[in-house]
Every structure is written in C-alpha cells, then in structure tokens.
C-alpha cells in the first residue's frame, strides 16, 4: 500500500511539471540563414538553366554503341596482327599484346555496361529533381541558337563556381 501511495504522489508531481496544453507556444526561429540578394539571383539563374544540365545527363553518344565498336576493333586487330606476324618472337609478342588488348576491351565493355545502367538510374532522378524545382522556379527551355548549330557545344559552367 505504501508503494501505491508513492506512485500516486510521483504521478501528481510529474503532471504538475507538464506544460498546460493551452499555454502559448513561442515561435520557432528558422535555423537556416536567409539568402542574400546575390545568392537569390544566383539560385534563380542556375535553376533557370536546369534543362541545360540535362544535356550532360542524357549524353548524345551511346556508350554501348562505342563499346560494340571497340569490341569489333579488338577482334579485327587480333585477326590482322596474328595473320601478319612474321617470325616466332614477333608472333609471341603480338599474342601477348593481343591478350592484353582483349582484357582491356573486356574491362571497358563491362564498365560501359555498368555506367549505362547507372545512367538509366540517373535520368529519372534528374527528372524528379526538375519537377520539384518547377514548383518553385521557372526553368527555361533549351533553345539552340544559330551559332551553336555550327559549333560544338561549349562545356557547361560549374554552377558551384564563383563568377567574378
């Protein structure tokens, strides 16, 4: 019975310490600092050019096509070199080099497949980021200019670099 009395007293003390549900709550201060005017301009600028960054994500060249071409080059080189080797020493050197070439090509093709699968995962994520950014910002369409048609595409500026 004594223990029950102690429990009731402890509960009464704890409930007295709790804040009343109708007590006013102090406003929560934002933990992130406000952006400066220059930072806001920079943000609007780099988000506005978001579609330009998609050129990098969706590359024009297909890595799997390059991989197939390299396999073909390796195979044709192997046939050519082994047919054209003259003496025994030259033939042994050529065989070693061809084996090395074959290993490099296999490694390249395997890595190209891995990269291709990662690129396929990257594209929808890029699109999802863009959809969320469009809620808050205007994203400009990429329109090729007359000068860019005849020239190669210049490299994109790093959005994190400091412009002076």
Beta strands, then each sheet from edge to edge (+ up, - down):
end
